[in-house]
Amino acid sequence: MTFDAVITLAQGSQIHNAATPVLDRIAAILRLLRETLCLGDVDLTPETTFAELPIDSLDKVELIMAFEDAFAVDLTDDDIEAMQSVGAAIRILTRDLVIEGASA
C-alpha cells in the first residue's frame, strides 16, 4: 500500500484527529518529494529508496534543503546519512511530532 493510500484511509477514520499532525507532516513530506524531485505520480512506499528514484546527488541536496526550510529543522549529518528511503525520511522528519505526542 502506498503512503497516499494510507493517508486517505486514515483521514476518513477515527484516528485522524489524534494523528492529524503526523498525517499532515507525512502528506507535506510526500508533496515535497514529488515537487522537488519532479516525481509526478510515482508510487512511493516506505521501502522506496532514493537510489531507485531518477535523481542525482544535487537533487538530494535540494530535497534536504527543502525539508529543512519547510519544517524549520536542522538535519544532522547522521540524519542525512540515515535518510536512504522514503520511510527513513518520514521517520526522521516526524520524530519530533511523535515524541511530543507521547509526552502529552
DRENTORKOL-3810 file (N, C-alpha, C; in nm, 4 decimals):
REM DRENTORKOL-3810
@n.u->0.0846; n.v->-0.1171; n.w->0.0000; ca.u->0.0000; ca.v->0.0000; ca.w->0.0000; c.u->0.0895; c.v->0.1239; c.w->0.0000
@n.u->0.0552; n.v->0.2215; n.w->-0.0805; ca.u->0.1343; ca.v->0.3439; ca.w->-0.0875; c.u->0.0989; c.v->0.4362; c.w->0.0286
@n.u->0.1873; n.v->0.5320; n.w->0.0542; ca.u->0.1615; ca.v->0.6301; ca.w->0.1590; c.u->0.0355; c.v->0.7083; c.w->0.1301
@n.u->0.0161; n.v->0.7442; n.w->0.0053; ca.u->-0.1030; ca.v->0.8219; ca.w->-0.0303; c.u->-0.2302; c.v->0.7461; c.w->0.0065
@n.u->-0.2309; n.v->0.6157; n.w->-0.0149; ca.u->-0.3476; ca.v->0.5341; ca.w->0.0197; c.u->-0.3680; c.v->0.5281; c.w->0.1697
@n.u->-0.2603; n.v->0.5150; n.w->0.2447; ca.u->-0.2703; ca.v->0.5114; ca.w->0.3914; c.u->-0.3249; c.v->0.6431; c.w->0.4448
@n.u->-0.2755; n.v->0.7536; n.w->0.3939; ca.u->-0.3229; ca.v->0.8851; ca.w->0.4395; c.u->-0.4708; c.v->0.9014; c.w->0.4078
@n.u->-0.5121; n.v->0.8606; n.w->0.2888; ca.u->-0.6533; ca.v->0.8703; ca.w->0.2511; c.u->-0.7405; c.v->0.7879; c.w->0.3451
@n.u->-0.6978; n.v->0.6660; n.w->0.3775; ca.u->-0.7733; ca.v->0.5821; ca.w->0.4704; c.u->-0.7792; c.v->0.6453; c.w->0.6091
@n.u->-0.6673; n.v->0.6935; n.w->0.6574; ca.u->-0.6616; ca.v->0.7500; ca.w->0.7923; c.u->-0.7451; c.v->0.8763; c.w->0.8040
@n.u->-0.7493; n.v->0.9566; n.w->0.6988; ca.u->-0.8262; ca.v->1.0800; ca.w->0.7043; c.u->-0.9751; c.v->1.0531; c.w->0.7179
@n.u->-1.0195; n.v->0.9375; n.w->0.6769; ca.u->-1.1601; ca.v->0.9025; ca.w->0.6894; c.u->-1.1907; c.v->0.8217; c.w->0.8139
@n.u->-1.0937; n.v->0.8034; n.w->0.9002; ca.u->-1.1135; ca.v->0.7191; ca.w->1.0180; c.u->-1.1143; c.v->0.8011; c.w->1.1459
@n.u->-1.1406; n.v->0.7320; n.w->1.2565; ca.u->-1.1430; ca.v->0.7979; ca.w->1.3872; c.u->-1.0045; c.v->0.8332; c.w->1.4373
@n.u->-0.8997; n.v->0.7688; n.w->1.3861; ca.u->-0.7653; ca.v->0.8011; ca.w->1.4336; c.u->-0.7155; c.v->0.9334; c.w->1.3791
@n.u->-0.7845; n.v->0.9871; n.w->1.2798; ca.u->-0.7344; ca.v->1.1080; ca.w->1.2159; c.u->-0.7152; c.v->1.2223; c.w->1.3140
@n.u->-0.8094; n.v->1.2478; n.w->1.4027; ca.u->-0.7958; ca.v->1.3607; ca.w->1.4946; c.u->-0.6723; c.v->1.3494; c.w->1.5821
@n.u->-0.6446; n.v->1.2316; n.w->1.6355; ca.u->-0.5289; ca.v->1.2126; ca.w->1.7208; c.u->-0.3990; c.v->1.2184; c.w->1.6416
@n.u->-0.4039; n.v->1.1762; n.w->1.5182; ca.u->-0.2820; ca.v->1.1647; ca.w->1.4383; c.u->-0.2669; c.v->1.2778; c.w->1.3360
@n.u->-0.3512; n.v->1.3792; n.w->1.3420; ca.u->-0.3510; ca.v->1.4843; ca.w->1.2413; c.u->-0.2134; c.v->1.5473; c.w->1.2195
@n.u->-0.1404; n.v->1.5876; n.w->1.3231; ca.u->-0.0096; ca.v->1.6498; ca.w->1.2962; c.u->0.0861; c.v->1.5573; c.w->1.2209
@n.u->0.0869; n.v->1.4310; n.w->1.2566; ca.u->0.1763; ca.v->1.3361; ca.w->1.1898; c.u->0.1306; c.v->1.3130; c.w->1.0465
@n.u->0.0011; n.v->1.2918; n.w->1.0260; ca.u->-0.0509; ca.v->1.2709; ca.w->0.8903; c.u->-0.0280; c.v->1.3929; c.w->0.8020
@n.u->-0.0478; n.v->1.5102; n.w->0.8588; ca.u->-0.0241; ca.v->1.6326; ca.w->0.7823; c.u->0.1230; c.v->1.6445; c.w->0.7436
@n.u->0.2128; n.v->1.6091; n.w->0.8365; ca.u->0.3565; ca.v->1.6152; ca.w->0.8068; c.u->0.3927; c.v->1.5134; c.w->0.6980
@n.u->0.3384; n.v->1.3931; n.w->0.7077; ca.u->0.3666; ca.v->1.2908; ca.w->0.6057; c.u->0.3181; c.v->1.3387; c.w->0.4688
@n.u->0.1991; n.v->1.3955; n.w->0.4641; ca.u->0.1459; ca.v->1.4470; ca.w->0.3374; c.u->0.2365; c.v->1.5575; c.w->0.2825
@n.u->0.2864; n.v->1.6439; n.w->0.3708; ca.u->0.3767; ca.v->1.7519; ca.w->0.3275; c.u->0.5094; c.v->1.6956; c.w->0.2777
@n.u->0.5606; n.v->1.5924; n.w->0.3444; ca.u->0.6853; ca.v->1.5284; ca.w->0.3006; c.u->0.6673; c.v->1.4695; c.w->0.1614
@n.u->0.5570; n.v->1.3983; n.w->0.1407; ca.u->0.5311; ca.v->1.3381; ca.w->0.0096; c.u->0.5158; c.v->1.4449; c.w->-0.0983
@n.u->0.4477; n.v->1.5546; n.w->-0.0643; ca.u->0.4312; ca.v->1.6644; ca.w->-0.1592; c.u->0.5674; c.v->1.7239; c.w->-0.1962
@n.u->0.6525; n.v->1.7460; n.w->-0.0944; ca.u->0.7861; ca.v->1.7998; ca.w->-0.1210; c.u->0.8694; c.v->1.7043; c.w->-0.2059
@n.u->0.8603; n.v->1.5759; n.w->-0.1765; ca.u->0.9317; ca.v->1.4775; ca.w->-0.2565; c.u->0.8903; c.v->1.4871; c.w->-0.4033
@n.u->0.7599; n.v->1.4882; n.w->-0.4252; ca.u->0.7090; ca.v->1.4908; ca.w->-0.5631; c.u->0.7457; c.v->1.6210; c.w->-0.6347
@n.u->0.7301; n.v->1.7341; n.w->-0.5646; ca.u->0.7558; ca.v->1.8637; ca.w->-0.6271; c.u->0.9050; c.v->1.8890; c.w->-0.6474
@n.u->0.9844; n.v->1.8665; n.w->-0.5442; ca.u->1.1278; ca.v->1.8965; ca.w->-0.5513; c.u->1.1991; c.v->1.8052; c.w->-0.6501
@n.u->1.1579; n.v->1.6794; n.w->-0.6523; ca.u->1.2247; ca.v->1.5815; ca.w->-0.7381; c.u->1.1507; c.v->1.5576; c.w->-0.8696
@n.u->1.0413; n.v->1.6316; n.w->-0.8930; ca.u->0.9609; ca.v->1.6186; ca.w->-1.0160; c.u->0.9229; c.v->1.4726; c.w->-1.0412
@n.u->0.8620; n.v->1.4089; n.w->-0.9403; ca.u->0.8292; ca.v->1.2668; ca.w->-0.9496; c.u->0.6925; c.v->1.2383; c.w->-1.0086
@n.u->0.6072; n.v->1.3371; n.w->-1.0159; ca.u->0.4745; ca.v->1.3132; ca.w->-1.0705; c.u->0.3979; c.v->1.2122; c.w->-0.9880
@n.u->0.3435; n.v->1.1114; n.w->-1.0538; ca.u->0.2595; ca.v->1.0117; ca.w->-0.9870; c.u->0.3341; c.v->0.8830; c.w->-0.9520
@n.u->0.4645; n.v->0.8903; n.w->-0.9364; ca.u->0.5421; ca.v->0.7715; ca.w->-0.8981; c.u->0.4899; c.v->0.7206; c.w->-0.7642
@n.u->0.4628; n.v->0.5900; n.w->-0.7553; ca.u->0.4196; ca.v->0.5319; ca.w->-0.6283; c.u->0.5345; c.v->0.5343; c.w->-0.5299
@n.u->0.5105; n.v->0.5914; n.w->-0.4143; ca.u->0.6113; ca.v->0.5966; ca.w->-0.3091; c.u->0.5651; c.v->0.5101; c.w->-0.1930
@n.u->0.6495; n.v->0.4185; n.w->-0.1526; ca.u->0.6225; ca.v->0.3330; ca.w->-0.0376; c.u->0.7322; c.v->0.3562; c.w->0.0649
@n.u->0.7148; n.v->0.3072; n.w->0.1866; ca.u->0.8224; ca.v->0.3245; ca.w->0.2859; c.u->0.9543; c.v->0.2634; c.w->0.2384
@n.u->0.9459; n.v->0.1602; n.w->0.1573; ca.u->1.0656; ca.v->0.0902; ca.w->0.1124; c.u->1.1323; c.v->0.1551; c.w->-0.0085
@n.u->1.0671; n.v->0.2527; n.w->-0.0702; ca.u->1.1257; ca.v->0.3183; ca.w->-0.1868; c.u->1.2535; c.v->0.3893; c.w->-0.1450
@n.u->1.3653; n.v->0.3510; n.w->-0.2063; ca.u->1.4928; ca.v->0.4155; ca.w->-0.1740; c.u->1.5175; c.v->0.5301; c.w->-0.2707
@n.u->1.5978; n.v->0.6251; n.w->-0.2259; ca.u->1.6314; ca.v->0.7367; ca.w->-0.3138; c.u->1.7174; c.v->0.6885; c.w->-0.4308
@n.u->1.7903; n.v->0.5790; n.w->-0.4115; ca.u->1.8716; ca.v->0.5212; ca.w->-0.5197; c.u->1.7826; c.v->0.4690; c.w->-0.6327
@n.u->1.6597; n.v->0.4296; n.w->-0.6015; ca.u->1.5660; ca.v->0.3787; ca.w->-0.7027; c.u->1.5026; c.v->0.4899; c.w->-0.7848
@n.u->1.5033; n.v->0.6109; n.w->-0.7312; ca.u->1.4362; ca.v->0.7224; ca.w->-0.7981; c.u->1.5292; c.v->0.7867; c.w->-0.9007
@n.u->1.4713; n.v->0.8479; n.w->-1.0033; ca.u->1.5528; ca.v->0.9106; ca.w->-1.1077; c.u->1.6072; c.v->1.0469; c.w->-1.0635
@n.u->1.6965; n.v->1.0437; n.w->-0.9642; ca.u->1.7525; ca.v->1.1681; ca.w->-0.9102; c.u->1.9046; c.v->1.1552; c.w->-0.8995
@n.u->1.9697; n.v->1.2703; n.w->-0.8902; ca.u->2.1137; ca.v->1.2700; ca.w->-0.8696; c.u->2.1452; c.v->1.3326; c.w->-0.7331
@n.u->2.2737; n.v->1.3452; n.w->-0.7031; ca.u->2.3130; ca.v->1.3949; ca.w->-0.5709; c.u->2.2687; c.v->1.5394; c.w->-0.5488
@n.u->2.2680; n.v->1.6210; n.w->-0.6537; ca.u->2.2212; ca.v->1.7589; ca.w->-0.6402; c.u->2.0728; c.v->1.7617; c.w->-0.6045
@n.u->1.9951; n.v->1.6735; n.w->-0.6644; ca.u->1.8527; ca.v->1.6653; ca.w->-0.6319; c.u->1.8337; c.v->1.6328; c.w->-0.4842
@n.u->1.9151; n.v->1.5412; n.w->-0.4321; ca.u->1.9015; ca.v->1.5032; ca.w->-0.2910; c.u->1.9384; c.v->1.6207; c.w->-0.2006
@n.u->2.0407; n.v->1.6969; n.w->-0.2375; ca.u->2.0778; ca.v->1.8161; ca.w->-0.1596; c.u->1.9621; c.v->1.9155; c.w->-0.1596
@n.u->1.9017; n.v->1.9373; n.w->-0.2750; ca.u->1.7877; ca.v->2.0290; ca.w->-0.2841; c.u->1.6703; c.v->1.9789; c.w->-0.1998
@n.u->1.6509; n.v->1.8479; n.w->-0.1976; ca.u->1.5441; ca.v->1.7903; ca.w->-0.1171; c.u->1.5699; c.v->1.8128; c.w->0.0313
@n.u->1.6913; n.v->1.7890; n.w->0.0762; ca.u->1.7271; ca.v->1.8110; ca.w->0.2173; c.u->1.7029; c.v->1.9569; c.w->0.2549
@n.u->1.7449; n.v->2.0489; n.w->0.1688; ca.u->1.7235; ca.v->2.1916; ca.w->0.1954; c.u->1.5740; c.v->2.2242; c.w->0.2003
@n.u->1.4950; n.v->2.1629; n.w->0.1114; ca.u->1.3501; ca.v->2.1859; ca.w->0.1124; c.u->1.2887; c.v->2.1352; c.w->0.2417
@n.u->1.3329; n.v->2.0167; n.w->0.2888; ca.u->1.2831; ca.v->1.9643; ca.w->0.4163; c.u->1.3179; c.v->2.0591; c.w->0.5304
@n.u->1.4423; n.v->2.1044; n.w->0.5344; ca.u->1.4852; ca.v->2.1928; ca.w->0.6431; c.u->1.4056; c.v->2.3227; c.w->0.6433
@n.u->1.3827; n.v->2.3796; n.w->0.5266; ca.u->1.3058; ca.v->2.5036; ca.w->0.5172; c.u->1.1595; c.v->2.4826; c.w->0.5554
@n.u->1.0995; n.v->2.3774; n.w->0.5029; ca.u->0.9564; ca.v->2.3536; ca.w->0.5249; c.u->0.9240; c.v->2.3224; c.w->0.6696
@n.u->1.0127; n.v->2.2499; n.w->0.7374; ca.u->0.9813; ca.v->2.2035; ca.w->0.8728; c.u->1.0658; c.v->2.2714; c.w->0.9810
@n.u->1.1405; n.v->2.3752; n.w->0.9414; ca.u->1.2234; ca.v->2.4515; ca.w->1.0352; c.u->1.3088; c.v->2.3598; c.w->1.1223
@n.u->1.3806; n.v->2.2686; n.w->1.0557; ca.u->1.4699; ca.v->2.1759; ca.w->1.1251; c.u->1.6099; c.v->2.1884; c.w->1.0671
@n.u->1.7067; n.v->2.1509; n.w->1.1477; ca.u->1.8446; ca.v->2.1400; ca.w->1.1025; c.u->1.8799; c.v->1.9928; c.w->1.1068
@n.u->1.8862; n.v->1.9314; n.w->0.9908; ca.u->1.9182; ca.v->1.7892; ca.w->0.9843; c.u->2.0681; c.v->1.7707; c.w->1.0055
@n.u->2.1021; n.v->1.6765; n.w->1.0913; ca.u->2.2430; ca.v->1.6482; ca.w->1.1183; c.u->2.2999; c.v->1.5620; c.w->1.0059
@n.u->2.4315; n.v->1.5511; n.w->1.0049; ca.u->2.4953; ca.v->1.4624; ca.w->0.9073; c.u->2.4460; c.v->1.3195; c.w->0.9253
@n.u->2.4265; n.v->1.2779; n.w->1.0512; ca.u->2.3744; ca.v->1.1433; ca.w->1.0780; c.u->2.2331; c.v->1.1265; c.w->1.0222
@n.u->2.1491; n.v->1.2294; n.w->1.0375; ca.u->2.0136; ca.v->1.2248; ca.w->0.9815; c.u->2.0189; c.v->1.2073; c.w->0.8300
@n.u->2.1032; n.v->1.2874; n.w->0.7659; ca.u->2.1122; ca.v->1.2845; ca.w->0.6198; c.u->2.1651; c.v->1.1495; c.w->0.5727
@n.u->2.2642; n.v->1.0957; n.w->0.6427; ca.u->2.3190; ca.v->0.9648; ca.w->0.6077; c.u->2.2136; c.v->0.8549; c.w->0.6220
@n.u->2.1301; n.v->0.8661; n.w->0.7259; ca.u->2.0268; ca.v->0.7653; ca.w->0.7524; c.u->1.9081; c.v->0.7771; c.w->0.6574
@n.u->1.8947; n.v->0.8891; n.w->0.5911; ca.u->1.7799; ca.v->0.9148; ca.w->0.5052; c.u->1.8012; c.v->0.8526; c.w->0.3671
@n.u->1.7918; n.v->0.7207; n.w->0.3616; ca.u->1.8159; ca.v->0.6479; ca.w->0.2375; c.u->1.6878; c.v->0.6030; c.w->0.1680
@n.u->1.5751; n.v->0.6132; n.w->0.2389; ca.u->1.4465; ca.v->0.5710; ca.w->0.1818; c.u->1.3387; c.v->0.6709; c.w->0.2207
@n.u->1.2253; n.v->0.6575; n.w->0.1559; ca.u->1.1118; ca.v->0.7439; ca.w->0.1879; c.u->1.0686; c.v->0.7193; c.w->0.3325
@n.u->1.0639; n.v->0.5943; n.w->0.3742; ca.u->1.0256; ca.v->0.5624; ca.w->0.5115; c.u->1.1210; c.v->0.6219; c.w->0.6134
@n.u->1.2518; n.v->0.6155; n.w->0.5849; ca.u->1.3513; ca.v->0.6735; ca.w->0.6757; c.u->1.3340; c.v->0.8247; c.w->0.6838
@n.u->1.3083; n.v->0.8881; n.w->0.5701; ca.u->1.2864; ca.v->1.0335; ca.w->0.5701; c.u->1.1657; c.v->1.0691; c.w->0.6561
@n.u->1.0589; n.v->0.9926; n.w->0.6440; ca.u->0.9383; ca.v->1.0200; ca.w->0.7222; c.u->0.9650; c.v->0.9981; c.w->0.8711
@n.u->1.0348; n.v->0.8908; n.w->0.9061; ca.u->1.0670; ca.v->0.8675; ca.w->1.0483; c.u->1.1489; c.v->0.9833; c.w->1.1056
@n.u->1.2480; n.v->1.0275; n.w->1.0314; ca.u->1.3345; ca.v->1.1355; ca.w->1.0798; c.u->1.2581; c.v->1.2670; c.w->1.0898
@n.u->1.1758; n.v->1.2957; n.w->0.9904; ca.u->1.1068; ca.v->1.4251; ca.w->0.9857; c.u->0.9793; c.v->1.4301; c.w->1.0694
@n.u->0.9348; n.v->1.3184; n.w->1.1230; ca.u->0.8174; ca.v->1.3193; ca.w->1.2105; c.u->0.8520; c.v->1.2850; c.w->1.3554
@n.u->0.9774; n.v->1.2545; n.w->1.3837; ca.u->1.0105; ca.v->1.2099; ca.w->1.5203; c.u->0.9798; c.v->1.3161; c.w->1.6257
@n.u->0.9932; n.v->1.4449; n.w->1.5923; ca.u->0.9587; ca.v->1.5479; ca.w->1.6905; c.u->0.8092; c.v->1.5460; c.w->1.7212
@n.u->0.7265; n.v->1.5146; n.w->1.6241; ca.u->0.5812; ca.v->1.5088; ca.w->1.6466; c.u->0.5447; c.v->1.3863; c.w->1.7278
@n.u->0.6096; n.v->1.2753; n.w->1.7018; ca.u->0.5825; ca.v->1.1514; ca.w->1.7750; c.u->0.6257; c.v->1.1668; c.w->1.9200
@n.u->0.7417; n.v->1.2273; n.w->1.9429; ca.u->0.7904; ca.v->1.2486; ca.w->2.0789; c.u->0.6984; c.v->1.3442; c.w->2.1537
@n.u->0.6563; n.v->1.4535; n.w->2.0876; ca.u->0.5637; ca.v->1.5471; ca.w->2.1530; c.u->0.4328; c.v->1.4793; c.w->2.1864
@n.u->0.3807; n.v->1.3974; n.w->2.0941; ca.u->0.2554; ca.v->1.3277; ca.w->2.1164; c.u->0.2636; c.v->1.2270; c.w->2.2285
@n.u->0.3786; n.v->1.1638; n.w->2.2454; ca.u->0.3970; ca.v->1.0643; ca.w->2.3506; c.u->0.4001; c.v->1.1277; c.w->2.4878
@n.u->0.4462; n.v->1.2521; n.w->2.4959; ca.u->0.4562; ca.v->1.3172; ca.w->2.6266; c.u->0.3280; c.v->1.3881; c.w->2.6656
@n.u->0.2338; n.v->1.3972; n.w->2.5736; ca.u->0.1086; ca.v->1.4691; ca.w->2.6036; c.u->0.0122; c.v->1.3838; c.w->2.6820
END
